[in-house]
Amino acid sequence: MATRVLIVDDHPSFRAMARALLEAEGFEVVGEAETGIAGLRAAKELEPDLVLLDVQLPDFDGFEVAARLTSANGDSPAVVLTSSRDASDFGPLVAESGAKGFVPKAELSGGALATLIE
């Protein structure tokens, strides 16, 4: 069974690239959102296995969204943060957010995500 993914990023071009890449690698992209609020709503409605979440969103940052998603009661999705910046730029924020990890946008692949959520 394919891993169901929600992509949350404010750049349409990145969402399209991530969707194409992940679907080509056997993931099922069940939805997209461009803000943190829309991402939280979509995660509740679509119940993905994984949320690929941009750190920098127009309403509030991905760390806050990750914390809200992973603190939910019941089955919360795995969250993997992404950014065009390097993980070292964020210090301990990735670990403190409840996310499974971080993948730079330039290094996004199905294998990188699978390693983090296994």
N, CA, C and O atoms as CSV, one atom per row, in Angstrom:
chain,resi,resn,atom,element,x,y,z
A,1,MET,N,N,0.840,-1.187,0.000
A,1,MET,CA,C,0.000,0.000,0.000
A,1,MET,C,C,0.887,1.253,0.000
A,1,MET,O,O,1.833,1.343,0.782
A,2,ALA,N,N,0.586,2.201,-0.860
A,2,ALA,CA,C,1.388,3.412,-1.005
A,2,ALA,C,C,1.212,4.336,0.199
A,2,ALA,O,O,0.128,4.426,0.775
A,3,THR,N,N,2.285,5.013,0.564
A,3,THR,CA,C,2.235,6.023,1.611
A,3,THR,C,C,1.474,7.231,1.085
A,3,THR,O,O,1.791,7.766,0.022
A,4,ARG,N,N,0.461,7.657,1.846
A,4,ARG,CA,C,-0.380,8.799,1.462
A,4,ARG,C,C,0.265,10.087,1.976
A,4,ARG,O,O,0.533,10.217,3.171
A,5,VAL,N,N,0.516,11.051,1.060
A,5,VAL,CA,C,1.274,12.260,1.383
A,5,VAL,C,C,0.446,13.519,1.140
A,5,VAL,O,O,-0.270,13.640,0.146
A,6,LEU,N,N,0.570,14.448,2.082
A,6,LEU,CA,C,0.046,15.803,1.923
A,6,LEU,C,C,1.254,16.734,1.807
A,6,LEU,O,O,2.155,16.685,2.645
A,7,ILE,N,N,1.280,17.577,0.780
A,7,ILE,CA,C,2.370,18.522,0.574
A,7,ILE,C,C,1.895,19.912,0.992
A,7,ILE,O,O,0.901,20.417,0.471
A,8,VAL,N,N,2.614,20.530,1.939
A,8,VAL,CA,C,2.263,21.872,2.405
A,8,VAL,C,C,3.438,22.796,2.101
A,8,VAL,O,O,4.491,22.710,2.732
A,9,ASP,N,N,3.241,23.682,1.123
A,9,ASP,CA,C,4.287,24.608,0.691
A,9,ASP,C,C,3.613,25.765,-0.028
A,9,ASP,O,O,2.629,25.562,-0.739
A,10,ASP,N,N,4.129,26.970,0.146
A,10,ASP,CA,C,3.497,28.134,-0.476
A,10,ASP,C,C,3.924,28.377,-1.922
A,10,ASP,O,O,3.414,29.295,-2.564
A,11,HIS,N,N,4.846,27.576,-2.444
A,11,HIS,CA,C,5.282,27.731,-3.830
A,11,HIS,C,C,4.652,26.661,-4.725
A,11,HIS,O,O,4.967,25.479,-4.589
A,12,PRO,N,N,3.764,27.066,-5.639
A,12,PRO,CA,C,3.112,26.085,-6.523
A,12,PRO,C,C,4.107,25.249,-7.324
A,12,PRO,O,O,3.868,24.065,-7.562
A,13,SER,N,N,5.222,25.855,-7.741
A,13,SER,CA,C,6.189,25.105,-8.542
A,13,SER,C,C,6.834,23.992,-7.721
A,13,SER,O,O,7.077,22.904,-8.244
A,14,PHE,N,N,7.117,24.251,-6.434
A,14,PHE,CA,C,7.677,23.183,-5.602
A,14,PHE,C,C,6.643,22.091,-5.368
A,14,PHE,O,O,6.976,20.908,-5.427
A,15,ARG,N,N,5.393,22.467,-5.102
A,15,ARG,CA,C,4.351,21.444,-4.887
A,15,ARG,C,C,4.212,20.552,-6.120
A,15,ARG,O,O,4.086,19.333,-5.997
A,16,ALA,N,N,4.234,21.154,-7.297
A,16,ALA,CA,C,4.101,20.374,-8.533
A,16,ALA,C,C,5.296,19.440,-8.715
A,16,ALA,O,O,5.123,18.280,-9.088
A,17,MET,N,N,6.508,19.937,-8.456
A,17,MET,CA,C,7.711,19.113,-8.601
A,17,MET,C,C,7.702,17.975,-7.585
A,17,MET,O,O,7.999,16.831,-7.929
A,18,ALA,N,N,7.360,18.287,-6.333
A,18,ALA,CA,C,7.336,17.268,-5.282
A,18,ALA,C,C,6.283,16.208,-5.587
A,18,ALA,O,O,6.526,15.016,-5.401
A,19,ARG,N,N,5.122,16.639,-6.053
A,19,ARG,CA,C,4.055,15.691,-6.414
A,19,ARG,C,C,4.539,14.739,-7.504
A,19,ARG,O,O,4.399,13.522,-7.381
A,20,ALA,N,N,5.106,15.295,-8.564
A,20,ALA,CA,C,5.564,14.461,-9.682
A,20,ALA,C,C,6.647,13.487,-9.230
A,20,ALA,O,O,6.609,12.307,-9.579
A,21,LEU,N,N,7.597,13.972,-8.467
A,21,LEU,CA,C,8.696,13.131,-7.996
A,21,LEU,C,C,8.180,12.009,-7.091
A,21,LEU,O,O,8.529,10.844,-7.279
A,22,LEU,N,N,7.355,12.365,-6.117
A,22,LEU,CA,C,6.875,11.354,-5.162
A,22,LEU,C,C,5.940,10.348,-5.819
A,22,LEU,O,O,6.015,9.155,-5.523
A,23,GLU,N,N,5.068,10.803,-6.699
A,23,GLU,CA,C,4.184,9.859,-7.391
A,23,GLU,C,C,4.996,8.912,-8.269
A,23,GLU,O,O,4.664,7.731,-8.370
A,24,ALA,N,N,6.051,9.409,-8.901
A,24,ALA,CA,C,6.909,8.560,-9.729
A,24,ALA,C,C,7.624,7.506,-8.885
A,24,ALA,O,O,8.009,6.453,-9.391
A,25,GLU,N,N,7.800,7.799,-7.585
A,25,GLU,CA,C,8.482,6.871,-6.696
A,25,GLU,C,C,7.516,6.034,-5.852
A,25,GLU,O,O,7.920,5.403,-4.875
A,26,GLY,N,N,6.235,6.033,-6.240
A,26,GLY,CA,C,5.282,5.129,-5.613
A,26,GLY,C,C,4.470,5.676,-4.448
A,26,GLY,O,O,3.715,4.931,-3.823
A,27,PHE,N,N,4.611,6.963,-4.145
A,27,PHE,CA,C,3.805,7.579,-3.098
A,27,PHE,C,C,2.477,8.029,-3.691
A,27,PHE,O,O,2.388,8.273,-4.895
A,28,GLU,N,N,1.457,8.140,-2.869
A,28,GLU,CA,C,0.162,8.653,-3.299
A,28,GLU,C,C,-0.013,10.043,-2.687
A,28,GLU,O,O,-0.203,10.172,-1.477
A,29,VAL,N,N,0.050,11.074,-3.518
A,29,VAL,CA,C,-0.148,12.436,-3.025
A,29,VAL,C,C,-1.648,12.686,-2.967
A,29,VAL,O,O,-2.324,12.730,-3.995
A,30,VAL,N,N,-2.160,12.851,-1.745
A,30,VAL,CA,C,-3.609,12.981,-1.547
A,30,VAL,C,C,-4.078,14.422,-1.492
A,30,VAL,O,O,-5.279,14.690,-1.536
A,31,GLY,N,N,-3.123,15.364,-1.396
A,31,GLY,CA,C,-3.524,16.759,-1.364
A,31,GLY,C,C,-2.351,17.698,-1.250
A,31,GLY,O,O,-1.212,17.293,-1.018
A,32,GLU,N,N,-2.671,18.987,-1.423
A,32,GLU,CA,C,-1.690,20.051,-1.320
A,32,GLU,C,C,-2.327,21.213,-0.570
A,32,GLU,O,O,-3.542,21.409,-0.612
A,33,ALA,N,N,-1.484,21.979,0.115
A,33,ALA,CA,C,-1.939,23.187,0.794
A,33,ALA,C,C,-0.829,24.220,0.732
A,33,ALA,O,O,0.349,23.869,0.670
A,34,GLU,N,N,-1.209,25.516,0.749
A,34,GLU,CA,C,-0.196,26.557,0.612
A,34,GLU,C,C,0.023,27.384,1.871
A,34,GLU,O,O,0.877,28.271,1.878
A,35,THR,N,N,-0.729,27.115,2.938
A,35,THR,CA,C,-0.526,27.814,4.211
A,35,THR,C,C,-0.579,26.806,5.354
A,35,THR,O,O,-1.023,25.672,5.178
A,36,GLY,N,N,-0.125,27.231,6.513
A,36,GLY,CA,C,-0.191,26.362,7.685
A,36,GLY,C,C,-1.622,26.015,8.062
A,36,GLY,O,O,-1.927,24.862,8.364
A,37,ILE,N,N,-2.502,27.016,8.045
A,37,ILE,CA,C,-3.904,26.777,8.397
A,37,ILE,C,C,-4.547,25.806,7.419
A,37,ILE,O,O,-5.242,24.875,7.826
A,38,ALA,N,N,-4.315,26.022,6.128
A,38,ALA,CA,C,-4.864,25.107,5.119
A,38,ALA,C,C,-4.263,23.716,5.267
A,38,ALA,O,O,-4.946,22.717,5.040
A,39,GLY,N,N,-2.990,23.646,5.645
A,39,GLY,CA,C,-2.346,22.351,5.860
A,39,GLY,C,C,-2.952,21.591,7.022
A,39,GLY,O,O,-3.181,20.386,6.929
A,40,LEU,N,N,-3.214,22.293,8.121
A,40,LEU,CA,C,-3.858,21.641,9.270
A,40,LEU,C,C,-5.242,21.125,8.901
A,40,LEU,O,O,-5.617,20.011,9.267
A,41,ARG,N,N,-5.991,21.938,8.180
A,41,ARG,CA,C,-7.344,21.548,7.751
A,41,ARG,C,C,-7.283,20.331,6.823
A,41,ARG,O,O,-8.044,19.377,6.985
A,42,ALA,N,N,-6.369,20.378,5.854
A,42,ALA,CA,C,-6.246,19.276,4.900
A,42,ALA,C,C,-5.800,17.990,5.596
A,42,ALA,O,O,-6.275,16.906,5.258
A,43,ALA,N,N,-4.894,18.106,6.563
A,43,ALA,CA,C,-4.434,16.914,7.281
A,43,ALA,C,C,-5.586,16.268,8.041
A,43,ALA,O,O,-5.684,15.042,8.099
A,44,LYS,N,N,-6.449,17.079,8.618
A,44,LYS,CA,C,-7.610,16.547,9.346
A,44,LYS,C,C,-8.584,15.857,8.393
A,44,LYS,O,O,-9.107,14.785,8.696
A,45,GLU,N,N,-8.821,16.476,7.251
A,45,GLU,CA,C,-9.792,15.940,6.285
A,45,GLU,C,C,-9.266,14.721,5.524
A,45,GLU,O,O,-9.998,13.753,5.317
A,46,LEU,N,N,-7.999,14.768,5.110
A,46,LEU,CA,C,-7.455,13.746,4.215
A,46,LEU,C,C,-6.767,12.588,4.931
A,46,LEU,O,O,-6.567,11.526,4.343
A,47,GLU,N,N,-6.404,12.788,6.204
A,47,GLU,CA,C,-5.734,11.764,7.015
A,47,GLU,C,C,-4.545,11.116,6.295
A,47,GLU,O,O,-4.519,9.898,6.114
A,48,PRO,N,N,-3.558,11.931,5.884
A,48,PRO,CA,C,-2.387,11.366,5.210
A,48,PRO,C,C,-1.515,10.592,6.198
A,48,PRO,O,O,-1.611,10.773,7.412
A,49,ASP,N,N,-0.669,9.732,5.651
A,49,ASP,CA,C,0.325,9.033,6.473
A,49,ASP,C,C,1.507,9.955,6.765
A,49,ASP,O,O,2.162,9.836,7.800
A,50,LEU,N,N,1.769,10.878,5.833
A,50,LEU,CA,C,2.939,11.739,5.885
A,50,LEU,C,C,2.580,13.135,5.418
A,50,LEU,O,O,1.859,13.304,4.435
A,51,VAL,N,N,3.088,14.140,6.128
A,51,VAL,CA,C,2.958,15.526,5.690
A,51,VAL,C,C,4.357,16.045,5.378
A,51,VAL,O,O,5.216,16.100,6.258
A,52,LEU,N,N,4.578,16.425,4.127
A,52,LEU,CA,C,5.816,17.071,3.711
A,52,LEU,C,C,5.571,18.562,3.877
A,52,LEU,O,O,4.742,19.139,3.173
A,53,LEU,N,N,6.287,19.188,4.803
A,53,LEU,CA,C,5.919,20.501,5.320
A,53,LEU,C,C,7.057,21.510,5.187
A,53,LEU,O,O,8.136,21.322,5.749
A,54,ASP,N,N,6.804,22.577,4.443
A,54,ASP,CA,C,7.785,23.642,4.293
A,54,ASP,C,C,7.948,24.383,5.622
A,54,ASP,O,O,6.972,24.594,6.342
A,55,VAL,N,N,9.166,24.770,5.939
A,55,VAL,CA,C,9.432,25.507,7.174
A,55,VAL,C,C,8.867,26.922,7.100
A,55,VAL,O,O,8.316,27.419,8.082
A,56,GLN,N,N,8.999,27.570,5.949
A,56,GLN,CA,C,8.580,28.962,5.828
A,56,GLN,C,C,7.268,29.063,5.061
A,56,GLN,O,O,7.217,28.882,3.844
A,57,LEU,N,N,6.206,29.359,5.811
A,57,LEU,CA,C,4.872,29.507,5.239
A,57,LEU,C,C,4.393,30.937,5.487
A,57,LEU,O,O,4.911,31.608,6.381
A,58,PRO,N,N,3.412,31.419,4.712
A,58,PRO,CA,C,3.002,32.814,4.855
A,58,PRO,C,C,2.260,33.149,6.159
A,58,PRO,O,O,2.286,34.302,6.591
A,59,ASP,N,N,1.609,32.184,6.787
A,59,ASP,CA,C,0.843,32.512,7.991
A,59,ASP,C,C,1.607,32.200,9.275
A,59,ASP,O,O,1.783,33.089,10.107
A,60,PHE,N,N,2.054,30.989,9.454
A,60,PHE,CA,C,2.937,30.664,10.566
A,60,PHE,C,C,3.872,29.561,10.146
A,60,PHE,O,O,3.607,28.843,9.182
A,61,ASP,N,N,4.985,29.422,10.880
A,61,ASP,CA,C,6.042,28.552,10.375
A,61,ASP,C,C,5.721,27.063,10.505
A,61,ASP,O,O,4.841,26.647,11.258
A,62,GLY,N,N,6.473,26.292,9.740
A,62,GLY,CA,C,6.279,24.845,9.711
A,62,GLY,C,C,6.525,24.176,11.049
A,62,GLY,O,O,5.962,23.115,11.322
A,63,PHE,N,N,7.362,24.782,11.894
A,63,PHE,CA,C,7.602,24.198,13.216
A,63,PHE,C,C,6.319,24.193,14.049
A,63,PHE,O,O,6.025,23.223,14.747
A,64,GLU,N,N,5.565,25.282,13.967
A,64,GLU,CA,C,4.285,25.373,14.683
A,64,GLU,C,C,3.278,24.380,14.107
A,64,GLU,O,O,2.577,23.698,14.855
A,65,VAL,N,N,3.209,24.300,12.779
A,65,VAL,CA,C,2.296,23.349,12.134
A,65,VAL,C,C,2.661,21.923,12.536
A,65,VAL,O,O,1.778,21.131,12.863
A,66,ALA,N,N,3.944,21.589,12.517
A,66,ALA,CA,C,4.397,20.245,12.900
A,66,ALA,C,C,4.014,19.935,14.337
A,66,ALA,O,O,3.537,18.839,14.629
A,67,ALA,N,N,4.216,20.887,15.234
A,67,ALA,CA,C,3.871,20.672,16.634
A,67,ALA,C,C,2.382,20.415,16.801
A,67,ALA,O,O,1.981,19.550,17.580
A,68,ARG,N,N,1.567,21.157,16.076
A,68,ARG,CA,C,0.108,20.955,16.157
A,68,ARG,C,C,-0.300,19.604,15.587
A,68,ARG,O,O,-1.150,18.917,16.153
A,69,LEU,N,N,0.306,19.226,14.466
A,69,LEU,CA,C,-0.038,17.946,13.845
A,69,LEU,C,C,0.375,16.758,14.716
A,69,LEU,O,O,-0.377,15.792,14.851
A,70,THR,N,N,1.549,16.829,15.296
A,70,THR,CA,C,2.066,15.676,16.037
A,70,THR,C,C,1.552,15.606,17.468
A,70,THR,O,O,1.702,14.576,18.126
A,71,SER,N,N,0.948,16.684,17.960
A,71,SER,CA,C,0.388,16.648,19.316
A,71,SER,C,C,-1.079,16.263,19.316
A,71,SER,O,O,-1.692,16.150,20.377
A,72,ALA,N,N,-1.651,16.060,18.132
A,72,ALA,CA,C,-3.065,15.688,18.034
A,72,ALA,C,C,-3.303,14.318,18.653
A,72,ALA,O,O,-2.456,13.427,18.580
A,73,ASN,N,N,-4.458,14.172,19.257
A,73,ASN,CA,C,-4.817,12.866,19.829
A,73,ASN,C,C,-5.081,11.866,18.713
A,73,ASN,O,O,-5.519,12.238,17.624
A,74,GLY,N,N,-4.818,10.622,18.986
A,74,GLY,CA,C,-5.071,9.578,17.998
A,74,GLY,C,C,-3.908,9.420,17.046
A,74,GLY,O,O,-2.757,9.686,17.390
A,75,ASP,N,N,-4.229,8.981,15.844
A,75,ASP,CA,C,-3.193,8.725,14.843
A,75,ASP,C,C,-2.810,10.021,14.143
A,75,ASP,O,O,-3.550,10.520,13.295
A,76,SER,N,N,-1.664,10.556,14.499
A,76,SER,CA,C,-1.186,11.748,13.807
A,76,SER,C,C,-0.247,11.314,12.688
A,76,SER,O,O,0.426,10.289,12.800
A,77,PRO,N,N,-0.200,12.095,11.604
A,77,PRO,CA,C,0.682,11.725,10.497
A,77,PRO,C,C,2.140,11.947,10.865
A,77,PRO,O,O,2.454,12.739,11.754
A,78,ALA,N,N,3.017,11.248,10.181
A,78,ALA,CA,C,4.448,11.556,10.272
A,78,ALA,C,C,4.646,12.895,9.573
A,78,ALA,O,O,3.997,13.178,8.566
A,79,VAL,N,N,5.532,13.705,10.103
A,79,VAL,CA,C,5.819,15.013,9.507
A,79,VAL,C,C,7.306,15.075,9.161
A,79,VAL,O,O,8.165,14.762,9.986
A,80,VAL,N,N,7.590,15.485,7.932
A,80,VAL,CA,C,8.963,15.735,7.510
A,80,VAL,C,C,9.019,17.184,7.033
A,80,VAL,O,O,8.281,17.589,6.135
A,81,LEU,N,N,9.905,17.949,7.651
A,81,LEU,CA,C,10.081,19.348,7.289
A,81,LEU,C,C,11.019,19.472,6.100
A,81,LEU,O,O,11.892,18.629,5.890
A,82,THR,N,N,10.826,20.544,5.317
A,82,THR,CA,C,11.686,20.802,4.176
A,82,THR,C,C,11.892,22.299,4.033
A,82,THR,O,O,11.072,23.096,4.487
A,83,SER,N,N,12.986,22.669,3.402
A,83,SER,CA,C,13.285,24.075,3.158
A,83,SER,C,C,14.381,24.154,2.111
A,83,SER,O,O,15.099,23.184,1.870
A,84,SER,N,N,14.500,25.315,1.495
A,84,SER,CA,C,15.624,25.537,0.589
A,84,SER,C,C,16.895,25.823,1.392
A,84,SER,O,O,17.998,25.800,0.846
A,85,ARG,N,N,16.735,26.091,2.687
A,85,ARG,CA,C,17.878,26.298,3.578
A,85,ARG,C,C,18.332,24.959,4.156
A,85,ARG,O,O,17.622,23.959,4.052
A,86,ASP,N,N,19.504,24.946,4.758
A,86,ASP,CA,C,20.073,23.742,5.348
A,86,ASP,C,C,19.500,23.517,6.743
A,86,ASP,O,O,19.136,24.475,7.426
A,87,ALA,N,N,19.417,22.268,7.165
A,87,ALA,CA,C,18.887,21.931,8.486
A,87,ALA,C,C,19.651,22.623,9.600
A,87,ALA,O,O,19.063,22.970,10.624
A,88,SER,N,N,20.957,22.833,9.420
A,88,SER,CA,C,21.762,23.457,10.471
A,88,SER,C,C,21.328,24.897,10.745
A,88,SER,O,O,21.628,25.440,11.808
A,89,ASP,N,N,20.627,25.518,9.798
A,89,ASP,CA,C,20.124,26.882,10.010
A,89,ASP,C,C,19.037,26.951,11.072
A,89,ASP,O,O,18.740,28.028,11.588
A,90,PHE,N,N,18.443,25.810,11.399
A,90,PHE,CA,C,17.296,25.797,12.301
A,90,PHE,C,C,17.613,25.276,13.694
A,90,PHE,O,O,16.733,25.216,14.553
A,91,GLY,N,N,18.861,24.901,13.919
A,91,GLY,CA,C,19.262,24.435,15.246
A,91,GLY,C,C,18.369,23.307,15.739
A,91,GLY,O,O,18.084,22.369,14.994
A,92,PRO,N,N,17.919,23.391,17.003
A,92,PRO,CA,C,17.121,22.314,17.584
A,92,PRO,C,C,15.639,22.362,17.207
A,92,PRO,O,O,14.874,21.504,17.646
A,93,LEU,N,N,15.218,23.338,16.409
A,93,LEU,CA,C,13.791,23.505,16.123
A,93,LEU,C,C,13.172,22.289,15.429
A,93,LEU,O,O,12.016,21.956,15.690
A,94,VAL,N,N,13.915,21.632,14.559
A,94,VAL,CA,C,13.382,20.458,13.860
A,94,VAL,C,C,13.027,19.373,14.872
A,94,VAL,O,O,11.913,18.848,14.854
A,95,ALA,N,N,13.957,19.038,15.743
A,95,ALA,CA,C,13.717,17.987,16.744
A,95,ALA,C,C,12.609,18.380,17.715
A,95,ALA,O,O,11.799,17.538,18.102
A,96,GLU,N,N,12.567,19.638,18.108
A,96,GLU,CA,C,11.568,20.088,19.083
A,96,GLU,C,C,10.161,20.173,18.509
A,96,GLU,O,O,9.190,20.225,19.264
A,97,SER,N,N,10.037,20.188,17.186
A,97,SER,CA,C,8.726,20.352,16.544
A,97,SER,C,C,7.885,19.080,16.547
A,97,SER,O,O,6.676,19.137,16.320
A,98,GLY,N,N,8.509,17.944,16.800
A,98,GLY,CA,C,7.789,16.675,16.708
A,98,GLY,C,C,7.922,16.018,15.343
A,98,GLY,O,O,7.418,14.915,15.130
A,99,ALA,N,N,8.605,16.699,14.408
A,99,ALA,CA,C,8.803,16.133,13.067
A,99,ALA,C,C,9.751,14.941,13.127
A,99,ALA,O,O,10.593,14.847,14.020
A,100,LYS,N,N,9.605,14.039,12.170
A,100,LYS,CA,C,10.496,12.876,12.064
A,100,LYS,C,C,11.879,13.266,11.575
A,100,LYS,O,O,12.853,12.547,11.799
A,101,GLY,N,N,11.959,14.410,10.904
A,101,GLY,CA,C,13.239,14.839,10.394
A,101,GLY,C,C,13.096,15.954,9.388
A,101,GLY,O,O,12.050,16.596,9.287
A,102,PHE,N,N,14.168,16.175,8.644
A,102,PHE,CA,C,14.278,17.290,7.710
A,102,PHE,C,C,14.953,16.811,6.436
A,102,PHE,O,O,15.929,16.062,6.484
A,103,VAL,N,N,14.426,17.249,5.290
A,103,VAL,CA,C,15.046,16.967,3.996
A,103,VAL,C,C,15.139,18.286,3.235
A,103,VAL,O,O,14.112,18.920,2.990
A,104,PRO,N,N,16.346,18.716,2.852
A,104,PRO,CA,C,16.454,19.926,2.028
A,104,PRO,C,C,15.690,19.730,0.715
A,104,PRO,O,O,15.677,18.634,0.156
A,105,LYS,N,N,15.059,20.793,0.232
A,105,LYS,CA,C,14.273,20.679,-1.003
A,105,LYS,C,C,15.103,20.126,-2.154
A,105,LYS,O,O,14.600,19.350,-2.966
A,106,ALA,N,N,16.357,20.517,-2.227
A,106,ALA,CA,C,17.224,20.064,-3.323
A,106,ALA,C,C,17.540,18.576,-3.240
A,106,ALA,O,O,17.980,17.983,-4.225
A,107,GLU,N,N,17.321,17.966,-2.077
A,107,GLU,CA,C,17.629,16.547,-1.885
A,107,GLU,C,C,16.376,15.685,-1.712
A,107,GLU,O,O,16.470,14.523,-1.318
A,108,LEU,N,N,15.214,16.251,-2.006
A,108,LEU,CA,C,13.966,15.510,-1.834
A,108,LEU,C,C,13.934,14.275,-2.731
A,108,LEU,O,O,14.206,14.351,-3.929
A,109,SER,N,N,13.595,13.135,-2.124
A,109,SER,CA,C,13.398,11.894,-2.873
A,109,SER,C,C,12.511,10.991,-2.035
A,109,SER,O,O,12.379,11.176,-0.825
A,110,GLY,N,N,11.916,10.029,-2.681
A,110,GLY,CA,C,11.127,9.051,-1.955
A,110,GLY,C,C,11.965,8.291,-0.956
A,110,GLY,O,O,11.515,8.004,0.153
A,111,GLY,N,N,13.193,7.962,-1.348
A,111,GLY,CA,C,14.090,7.233,-0.463
A,111,GLY,C,C,14.423,8.032,0.789
A,111,GLY,O,O,14.472,7.475,1.886
A,112,ALA,N,N,14.654,9.332,0.637
A,112,ALA,CA,C,14.971,10.170,1.798
A,112,ALA,C,C,13.789,10.217,2.757
A,112,ALA,O,O,13.976,10.162,3.973
A,113,LEU,N,N,12.579,10.318,2.224
A,113,LEU,CA,C,11.392,10.336,3.080
A,113,LEU,C,C,11.185,8.976,3.750
A,113,LEU,O,O,10.909,8.908,4.948
A,114,ALA,N,N,11.317,7.911,2.989
A,114,ALA,CA,C,11.104,6.572,3.527
A,114,ALA,C,C,12.062,6.279,4.679
A,114,ALA,O,O,11.672,5.662,5.670
A,115,THR,N,N,13.299,6.714,4.553
A,115,THR,CA,C,14.290,6.510,5.612
A,115,THR,C,C,13.849,7.169,6.908
A,115,THR,O,O,14.039,6.608,7.987
A,116,LEU,N,N,13.264,8.351,6.808
A,116,LEU,CA,C,12.854,9.102,8.001
A,116,LEU,C,C,11.596,8.549,8.673
A,116,LEU,O,O,11.445,8.657,9.890
A,117,ILE,N,N,10.696,7.957,7.885
A,117,ILE,CA,C,9.408,7.550,8.465
A,117,ILE,C,C,9.326,6.066,8.776
A,117,ILE,O,O,8.307,5.609,9.292
A,118,GLU,N,N,10.370,5.297,8.477
A,118,GLU,CA,C,10.326,3.849,8.757
A,118,GLU,C,C,10.356,3.591,10.241
A,118,GLU,O,O,10.327,2.437,10.667
